[in-house]
Amino acid sequence: QRVAIARALSIRPKLLLLDEPFGALDALTRGNLQEQLMQICQESHVTSVMVTHDVDEALLLSDRVVMLTNGPESHIGQILEVNIPRPRHRLEVVNHPDYYHMRAELINFLNQQKRDKRRKAKQAAAATETKAASATSVKQTKEVGRKVSRSGSDLEKVKLAIGFLPLTDCAPFVVAKEKGYFKKHGIEEVDLVRESNWDAIAEGVATGRLDAAQMVTAMPLAMSLGLFGNAPVTTSTAMVLSRNGNAITLSDRFYQQGVRTLSDFKRAIAQNKDGAYTLAVVHECSMHNLMLRYWLASGGIDPDRDVNLVVVPPPEMVNQLKAGKIDGYCVGEPWNCRAVYEGLGFVIATDLDIWPGNPEKVLGVREDWANENPNLHIALVKALLEACEYCEDRRNREEIMQWLTQPQYVGVPVEYIRPGFLGYYHRGTGAPPQLMPRFNQFHFENTNCPGRAEGLWILTQLARWGITAFPKNWIEILERVRRVDLYGEAARQLNWSDMEPDRKPFTLFDGVVFNPDDPLGYLKRLEIKREVNVQEILVDAQAA
């Protein structure tokens, strides 16, 4: 081993690659070589990348531990910065105050991977049994057990019920049906079920009344964790349907009082002697709720103590604002534009002002449904991916708006849909209208990939406000819910790129950095929050 390392160093490399170089050695020899390797690297200033399965060796030798998930399609699950000063000595590193905390982080990750491996093996065995039973049935009856569509694709079934809410960003479902993308991919009959609120969407998917649905982004995560103590229903999303498209609208009387900014709104709250103002969101697990709370908290407004937040279905927002039951809301279009159009309110902020590119709606299905209908699930994702691409092309949006105005879809005049979707966006403030080509984003810049880093940010916000606990095994939860692997499979079948966005730190409008490798540190730095409950959430055990 010494000779091999010396030979590698003799060419003065910039990078030294080591693949478990000490794995077959006895403990004493391994310890001595570890000390020598650290000394050589420090003296020669060479960067080393080393593969190891020994957590203590990783903490002794490394400045950074990169943890990889199980294959296939292995990816970086977590990166741990090892802040133990150098030079290090094997018998002394255990005395560092963070050593056992970092060791526990590594072991926690490995335990998650063990559970994931067992779960996938169990699913594979069940799938094999199902195929064997199907083959036996075919042989005995000489009939194909599966239904084969007229297009020739072999799907588990060809009729689907898909839930949606009457919002502009339901456009991918409308386009997939009206343009024939569902049928193109073998799904011959799709019933688009218009629901009145997001609770009905969650109930429909959980009970099996709906095969799939348009969901607010945090809903699959919250349903899988057990929202408000309810029994968890493991729910997956293999694609993001849309990004952006929301706004915060306040009653026009605030504008008459001089409210123009978040600071002005905070001052209006402080001066109000008649009780807390009431603001509405569409669901506890919506980006509307999380973004409104984030926006308020960044301005020093506690969303649970300084204002009153209530849940109101999107189609009822304008009427409740008009009746004086609420003082403002955060919702998707066309309900902000309608308030502006009718002179009831003004838009104080859009989500482009808060977090451009935030994931707004996703495709949600139960995990067991996806496992039982793998071909159908991929076909559904492919149809919606092509529909999203069609929606992104602004040359098609005049046609799409005409479909959306139909009563079975959104059912409002085109004047309420056009702003932001195709035309200029009016905030109702007297300022010149804005052209915002990314206000409704359906496909541009890898829109549709359900990235894990943004899913992790959502988990921190759910925990921040006490909506769910923060899962100590967050990597395992994200693997189950944010199905980048299925998105990649569908994208490859369309000859599209299947790359997940880089997992790097990012910020929202207030400049607070979110590091996907330190979600708990991020939560600790947030000033306004509820008590954060951190626990290991074993989804399968809770469901049982």
N, C-alpha and C positions, 0 to 999 in steps of 0.2 A: 504494500500500500504506500509506503514511503517513496519507493522508486517510481511508482505510477504518478504520484503527485509531483515529484521532482521533475519527471519527464514532461509533464504538462506545463510546469512553470518555466522550463528551460527556454521556451519560445517567447517568453514574456507576454502572455496573453492579456487582453483587457478584461476577459471574462473567463472564469473557471467554472466548468460544469461538473458536478459530482452527483452520481446516482447511487445513493446508499453505500458510500465507500467503506463504512465501518460496520455494516450489518452482520457480517459473518465472523466478527472478531470477539474474543472474550472481553469481559468488562474492563479488566485492567489495561489491556492493550488499546482498547477503544478509547478509554479515557485519556491515555497518554497521547494518542494520535489527534484527538480533538484539541488538546492543549497546543500541540505543534501546529495544527492547521490554523488555529486562531493567530498564533505568533507569525506564521508565514504570511498570512493575508494582511496582517497589520503592517509588517515590514515592507511587503512588496506593493501594498496599496492596490490589490487586485480585487475586483468585484467577483463574488462567488454566488452561484445558484446551486443549491443542494437539495436533493430529494431525500426525505426521511419520513419514517412512520413513527419515530420516537419523539414524543412531545418534550421530554427533558433535553434531548439533544437539540431540538429546534430552538428552545429557549436559551440554551447555553451558547449556541453558535451564531444565531441570526440577529439582524437588526429589524427584520420584518418577516413575519410568517404568513405566507399566502396559502390559504386553505381551499382545496379543490373538492367539489361535490362528486358524487358517484357518476359514472358514465352510464349509458352513452350520453354524448353531448355534455361532458363535464365542463364546468365553468367555475370561476372564482366565486366562492361562497362568502368569504370574509377575509379581511387582511388585518393582522394584529401587529401593531408597532411594539417592539420590545425595547423598553426604555431603560434597560440595565446598563450602567456605564461600563466602558472598557478602560483598561484590560480586565477580562473576566477570568475567574478561576472556578473550576468545576465544583469544588467543595464549598465555595462561598456564595454562588449565585442564589442558592436557596434562601439565603438570609435577606435578600432584597424584599422590601415590604410589598411589592406588587407581584412577586414571583408566583405565589399560589393562586392569586386572582387570575393571572394570565394563563396559568396551567389549567385552571378550571374552565376558562374560555375555550381552550383547545379541546379539552375532553368533552365539553358540552357539544361542540361542533361534531366531533367524531361520533358521539352517541346519536345525534340527529341523523347522521349518514347511515348508521347501522339500522335504525328504525326504517329509514327510507328504503334501504336495500331489502329488508324483510317484506315490507309492504309491496314493493314492486314484484318480488318473487311470488308472493301470494296472488297478486293480480294476474301475473303471467300464467300461473297454474290454473286459475279459474278460467282464463281465456282459452287455454288449451282444452280444458274439459268441455267448454261450450262448443268449440269447433268440432271436437270429436263427436259430441252428441248430435250436432247438426249434420255431420257427414254420415253418421249411422242412419239418421232419419231420411236423408236423401237416398241412400242406398236401398232402404226398405220400401220407400214409397215411390221412388224414381221421380220425385218432384223436388225442385229446389226449395229449401226452407226459407231462404231469404227472398224478398221481393225485388225483382229486377226492373228498373224503370225503363221507359221507352228509349232513353238515351243510352242504355246499355250499361250504366254504372251499377255496381253491386252494393246497394245500401240496405241497412237493417230495416228501414221503413221509408216510405216516400211521402208521408203526410205529417205536417208539423203544425203546432200551435205556438205562435211566438207573441209574447206580450210587449207592448210599448206604451208610452205616454204621448199625448198630443203636444209635441215640442218640435221646433225646427230641426233639431239634431236626430229626429227619428228618420231622417231622409234616407240613410242607407237601406233600411228595411223597405221603404216605399219604392226606392229605385230597384232593389233586387227583385221585387215582385213585378213592378210595372215594365221593367226592361227585360224580364225573363232570365235573370241570373240564377234564380233558384232552380228553374227548370233546366237550364244549361248544365247544372251540376247534378242533375238527377232527382231533385226534390220536386215532385210533380204537383203537390198541393200544399200551399202554405196559408194558414189562417192567421192573419195579423189581428191580434186581439187588443183593442184599444181599452186600456185600463184608466181609472180615474186618479189613482194615487200609487205611490211607490210601495206601500204596505201590501197592496193587492198584487203587485209584481212579485214581491218576496214570497207571499203566500202561494201564488200560482206555481212558482218554480219549486218551492219546498214540498208541496203536496202532489206534484206531478200533473196538475191541471194544465200547466204550460210546459212545453218541451224546452224552451229557451226564452230569453227576454232581454230587452234593453234594460240595463241596470245603471244606477248611479255608481260611480267608481268604487266606493268603499263597501258597497253592499256585499259582494262575494266574500270579502275578508271578514266583515262583521258577522255574516251568517255562519261562516265556518268557525268563528271563535265562540259563537253563542251570544247574540245581541241581547243586552239587558237581562242576562241570566237565562234566556231561552235555550232549549236544546239545540246544539250546533247542527247545522246542515252543511256538510262540506260542499262548497260551491266553487266552480272554476271559471276562469275567464281566459280564453285563448286569443282575444284581440280587443284592442281599444277601438271603439266605433267613432269617437270624435274627441276633439280637444277644444278648449276655450268655449266661447258661446254664452257665457253667463255675465250678469251685471248686478250691481247693487243699486237699487232704486229707493229713493227717499221721497216722502210726501212733499208736494210742492210748497207747503207752508214753511218747511225748513229753508228752502231757497229764498222765500220772502223774508226770512229772518237773517239772511246773510250767510247761510251755511254753504261753503264751497269745497271745503277740504275735511279730512278726518279730524284735524285739530279743531276746526269750527264745530264739528258735530260733537266732539268731546265737551266743548264749552257749552253747547246747547243742552247737553245732558246734565251738566253741573248746575245750570240755571233753571232747570225744570223743577217746579215745586209740586206738580200734580201727579207724581209717581213715575215709574220707569216707562220709557218708551218701549213699544212692542214691535219687534222685527220678526219677519217670517222667513222660514227656510222650507224646503220641500221634503226633507227627510233628515233624520239624525245622521245617517250614513252617507249623505250626499256631499259632493265637493262644495256645493252651495253653503252648507253648514260649516264645513271645515275652513273654507276660504273666508267666509264672513267673520267667523270667530278669530281667525288669524289676523285679518285686517283690523278688527276692533282691538285685539290685544296688542298689536304693534303700536297702536296709538294710545296705549294706557287705559283702554276701556275693558273692564272685565265683562265678558259676554254673559256670564251667569249672575252677576251681581249689579251691574250698572244698567243693563237693559233686560228686557224680557223676551226670550226667544221662543217662538211657537212654530209648530209644523202646520203648513197649509198646502193643499194640493196646488200645483202650478196653475190650472185653469181658474182657480178661485182667488188668486192673488189680487188681481185688479179690482174685483168687486169688493173685497174686504178692505182694500186701501181706500176705495171710494166711499165706503160706509164708515170709515174712521175706526174700524176694528184693529187695524195695524197701522204703523207709522212708516213702514218701509219693508223691503224684502230683498232677498237674493234669489234669483231664478234664472232659468234659461229663456231664450226667446221663443215665441214673440211677445212674452208678457211684460218685458221692460218697455219695448217699443210701443206697446199698446197704451201703457200708462202715460208715456210721453205724448203720444198722438192725441190722447184724450185730455191732456192738460192736468193730469192728476199727480204727476211726479217727475223727478229728474234723475238721471243716472249720475251718481257721484263717483263711481269707479266700475270698470269692467275687469274681468279676470286677466286681460292683457296688461292691465296696470299692476296686478298683484303677482301673478305667476304665468307668464306667457308660455303656452304649450302644455298647460296642465291637463291631465287626463280627465275627461268629463263623463263620458258614457262608455260602458263596456258591454260585451256580450256575456251573459251569465247562464250557466247550465249547472245542474247538480253533477258532482263528480261521478256518482254511480251511473247516471245517464250517459255521460261521456264514455265511461268504460264499457257500457253495454252497447253503445252505438258509435264505435270509433270511426267507421267510414262515413257515416252520416254527419258526424260532428265536423270532420275535415271538410266535407262537401259544403256544409253550412258556412264555415269560416271562409272558404274560397269564394263562395257566392257573395258574401258580404264584403270581402276584400275588393273584389271587382266593382261592387256597388260604391264603395268608398272612393275608389279611384275615379269613378264617373262623377261623384258628387264634388270632388275637388276641382274639376275643370269648370271654371266659372262660365264657360260658354254653354254649359248644360243647365245652369241654375234657373234660367227663365222657365224652362220646361219643368224642372223639379218643383218650383214654386207653385205652378198650376196644379200639380198633383197634391201638394201639401194642403192647398186650400180646400180640397174635397172633404166633405163631412166625416168620412170614415177614417181620415188621417188627422190633420190638425184642425181644419174647419174654421179658419179665420180669414178675413180679407187679405189679399196679397200685400196691401199697404203695411200690415203689421209684420210680415215676414221679410220683406225686401231689405230694410235697413240692416247692414252688417252682413247679411247673407249674400247680397249682390250689390246693393246700392250703398249710398253714404249713410253713416250711422249718426243719428241725432241724439244728443244727450239731454235735450230739453233745457239747456242752460243759456241759450242764445249764442253760444260759441259756434263757429263754422262747423258744419257736418264733417265727419272724418270718413275717409275711405280706409277700411281695415280689412285687407284681403285675408288675414289669418284669424278673423274673429270666429268663423266657423271652419275648423280645420278637420278634414276627413282623411287625408292620405299623405300630405306633404311632410317631408322630413321624418320618415319612419313613424308616422302617427300611430299606426295600428299595432305596433309591438307592445305587449303588456309588460313593460320593463319592471324588474324587481326593485330597483333603487327607489323609484317613485312609489311603488307599493309599500316599501318600508317607511317612507315619509308619512304615508297615510296611516300606517299602524301607529306611528308616534303621535299623530294628532288624535286618533281615536282614544289612545291612552291618556293623552294630555287633558282631555275633557271628561274622562271617566266613562266614556261610552263603552269601551271594552278594556280588559286588562292588556298590558303589553306582553306579548309572548316571549318568554326567555328563549324559546326555540323558534325564533322568527325566521330563520333560514328554512326550516322544515315547513312552516306555514306558507311562506311565499312560494316554495316549490310546488305545493299542492294547489294553490289558488291561482297564481300568476303563471299560466302555462305557456311559457316562452317556447318550449319544445313543440307543442302542437301548432302554435303560430308559425314556427319555422318550417314544420312539415307542410302546412298549407301553402306557405309562401314559395317553398321549393317546387311544389307541384305546379305552381303558376309561373315558374322560372323567374321569381322575384328574389331580391335579397332577403336573407333570413337573419340578419345581424341584429343583436340586441344593442341598444345604445350603451355607450361607455358608462361603467359604474364609477362615476367620479363625483366629488362634492359639488353641490349646487346651492344657489341662494334664491330666495324670493325677493320681493321688492324692498324689504327692509335690510337686506344685506347680511342677515344671520345665516351662517354657513351650516348646511346639513351634510354631515359626513356619513355615508352609508355603512362605514365600518365602526361607527361609534354612536348608535342611535340613542343609547341611554345618556351618554354625555351631552348630546344635543338637547334631550328633554330636561336635563338638569340646568342647562343654561337659559331656558325660557323662564321669564320672570312671572308671567301670569299663567297659572295652570291649576288643576286640581291635584289631589294626591295621586301619584302614579302607582298603580298596582302592577307589579312585575311577577309573572308566574309562568311555569312551564305548562303549556296547554296541549295535552295529547288529544287531538281531535277524535280519533277512533275510539279511545277509551271513554270519552264523554258521550259520544253518540251511542255507544253500547249501553 
